[in-house]
Amino acid sequence: MPFPAGDTLLILPELFLTAAGLVVLLWATAVSREGERGLAFFSIGALAATGILLFVSARMAGALPRSGFGGMFVMDRFGLYFKGILILVSIVTILFSLRFIGAASYPGGEYYGLLLFATVGMLFMASGTNLASIVVALELMALSQYVLAGYFKRETKSLEAAAKYFVLGAFSSGILLYGVSLVYGAAGTLSLAGIATAFAAPKPPAFLVVGIIFVACGMFFKIASAPFHVWAPDVYEGAPTPISAFFAVGPKLAAYAIFARIFFVGFGPRAGDWTAIVAASAALTMIVGNVGALMQTNVKRLLGYSSIGHAGYALLGFLAYGDKSGIGLWSVLVYLLAYAFMNLGAFGLVILLEAKGYAGESVDDFNGLAKKNPWLAAAMLVFLLSLAGIPPTAGFVGKYFLFSAAMKAGYFWLALLAVLMSAVSLFYYFRIARAMYLVDGEGTLHWREEPAVTAAIALCAAGTLAMGILPGPFVQFARTCLLPFGP
Amino acid sequence: MNGLLSLLIFLPVVGTLVVLFVPREKPSVVRWVTTLFAGAEFLLSLPLWTFAGFRRSGDFFFRETHDWIPSLGAKYALGVDGISALLILLTTLLSFISVYASFTAITKREKEYYVFLLLLETGMVGVFCALDFFLFYVFWEVMLVPMYFLIGIWGGPRKLYAAIKFFLYTLAGSVVMLLAIIALYFFNTSGFLWWKGLGNPATFDIVHFQAIASSIPPDLQLWLFWAFFLGFAIKVPMFPFHTWLPDAHVEAPTAGSVILAGVLLKMGTYGFLRFSLPLCPDALASPARFLGLTSVGWVAALSIVGIIYGSMVAMVQKDMKKLVAYSSVAHLGFVMLGLFALNNAGIQGGILQSINHGLSTGGLFLLVGIVYERTHTRMIADYGGLSGVMPVYAMLFMVILLASIGLPLLNGFVGEFTILTGVFLADWRWAAWASLGVILGAAYMLWLYQRVFFGELTNEKNKGLEDVNLREILTLAPLIAMCFWIGLYPKPFFEMTAKSAEKIVAAVSAPHVRRAAQESAARLASAAPLAVLPPAVPAAAAPEVK
């Protein structure tokens, strides 16, 4: 099927990034261990250039949204919002990886290449408007992820993480595909707009609900919400820490993008069928994540459980699907930006706590950090406050809108559960604050200063605070990036 | 005078930044810089005292409004009335004293300590200034963080437990309050759940919410009232939410205890005054009962239990600081009872008693801190006969203790008497129970004094104790002067709050007036509406002290 030449313009950034990824792979064969830093900087440059290209191609595309490739791909503000954040996430991940990978004596070439390919997958996910293109993009991201999780191939933990992730990931992809096939059977098309039209009919086939449930399960797996969350703590713990940071933010954000697009646009007319499922999962996720985190002593696991809890909060926004103000979607958009800043920042601190190629694991490793490095401790405090939702930080602003959305949608009990769980979360987040400030004595591991990581942390801290103190512009911007949706 | 409140809020932040640049090796510079900023802050807050507008009207003055989050309608809106002005003055005074009192008590990580103290002051002043609900909530939460660290780093042996307990308790209450704020916000605009909204433009303006209070449906008011109640009652703290208080007080360093008792607890009572009473008048007037008590009845009952229970528990304490902490539970029970008498005398007395409690309990914590620095024990049993070795200390202790008991000529008396008058007008049985608390209060305090200061000097270690030095006297002198001032001439203080209290009384009696008007209109058109007011209605009570 021939496409108009103008469509290529829409995917120019993704094409460029794919080419850059191939260059990195080829270049990696010719470069020495010492030269790998060059690869990293090349990747950062490629990502930055992709960001600029996004901007340029959006400008050249004219009036948005503009659909292309027979309705497979759309360039709209919603997708661009996610792509902007995703590129930032990948850049920060590479900054985190610079020395981490070098010190661990694993080759860096494939690593950066895979990271770029995963990013390409995520970018396509943010723009997919057809279940086929979405699934392919998802798999491109997921396959790169499986390899990255097991990148430290001599570490059993890393291998374990990769194996778990792969098995469960493949399983969930199967569930998702099965759901997609049912939906296809019911609607006769894979295009989201077509599905919406088919579903708006008064009497769609009964197995449609089953299809929606299967697709929802696939989504729940990708965003690590209960009852499909079990992989997250294990994978975050075992994967190389920069990759854990990446997993906790990048792929999750991309998953939220397709989740929102599939359910708001495609399944929108059937909102009555899926809001109950999402509400149940949100409640369960908040409880499982926050209660599970209470007992963790390993920081990576703790952050893993915390990210489960956060998935539960984010689901609250989906419940306000039908609200005319659009709060259901923009609350999620605002929250995810906050989530990216604070989670990347917190993982950055864990990366600095390094020993033998593996990051500092135990909460005790943070002991006395406030004395050793007050600025880093202060940054971590900002991230923790933000994660717990204490103002004036981004996390509070994000949660505020999500709670509002839940109230607006009439889910008062969920809002109550959410605020109480967010009070519970303070307890485990502040175990780290306690270690940094309150406990005398030294952490067992030594801190290694790394300018790239510190810069990334500073960026995240600035973002967290700016969004917390002056949320106005961020909210305003997110509100212009909504999807065309609504009953 | 525009910008005064912003200056008061952000001056401590500037102080923080300056302190951050002082090298760690020079703690005395850190101390004096902080003292300078805290002192300047206090001096700058004095115009709030001399400003005559508070005595003329109950409106908000010194207002500042800037857009903050336009898409949400949240504004950076500040303003104070007589009540918040008094509380700000108390805050700046106690913060200054706390800084000055920490010179020798804090010996480790001094820089961080003073940074947290200053940040705490920003949060506290911000809470009292905010006229925007969103902003209020931000300050309300921000304040918890420095307090957590003050208790957690410089506290006693169980500091880790006490610090997180304080944080979690208060946070649990305030997140529920957040839901109430969201509910109010949506009710004002588009509505939510089964409540149809008013369709007003989105705002968090507290003055606006107070104005629309009468159009909030009574059932929603009841929910709002109890959601706010949870947030504020934990802060006050009211029985049975008080359990964080003894731990936090006992473990906190002296300055932390002073600020905790002096200011942080007042935020709870301030919250009731500013939000619960004016925003939920129908919930208060509602005759609906739960287990035989109305909403007001429940609050009053919990206050009375707090008074009696707090006093009895204080009686048996072996640790001086714990005793003072439980006495706070009892005193705040008094304040709450006064506020929920819902008449002029009760509310004015409640406000004044909030200030009094800040002065006298703050003073008591300072005094306990002084002797603790010398002996490193707070156990009553380790003392006895101190009046022989520390005569000046004994005298100062006596004055503040008597102020706390409520001896005439001292501030506690004025406050308690006014509260009791108001409470008596509301329900004489409440007054009877509360008076029992006055007696118990005298009992545990005087017994404490007897055991610590009178009798033989039994503990050998106490023989060589130094009496208070000049710096310590200077920290206590302003408090004692204030105790006498309020005790002898409370008029200016009552004048500060009279107009605002009238406004609150008018707001809470509005449903009664409305109902009475409806009833009388239904019965006979010519009857004067006020004639059928139920006897407990506030309008009947005039301020007692003028």
Interface residues (C-beta under 8 A of the other chain):
Chain A: S325 A370 K371 P374 L385 I390 P391 P392 F396 Y400 F403 S404 M407 K408 G410 F412 A415 L416 V419 L420 S422 A423 L426 F427 F430 R434 Y437 L438 V439 L470 P471 G472 V475 Q476 R479
Chain B: D67 W68 I69 P70 S71 L72 R109 E112 Y137 V138 E141 V142 L144 V145 Y148 F149 G152 I153 K159 L160 A163 I164 F167 L168 L171 A172 V175 V176 L178 L179 I182 A183 Y185 F186 S190 F192 L193
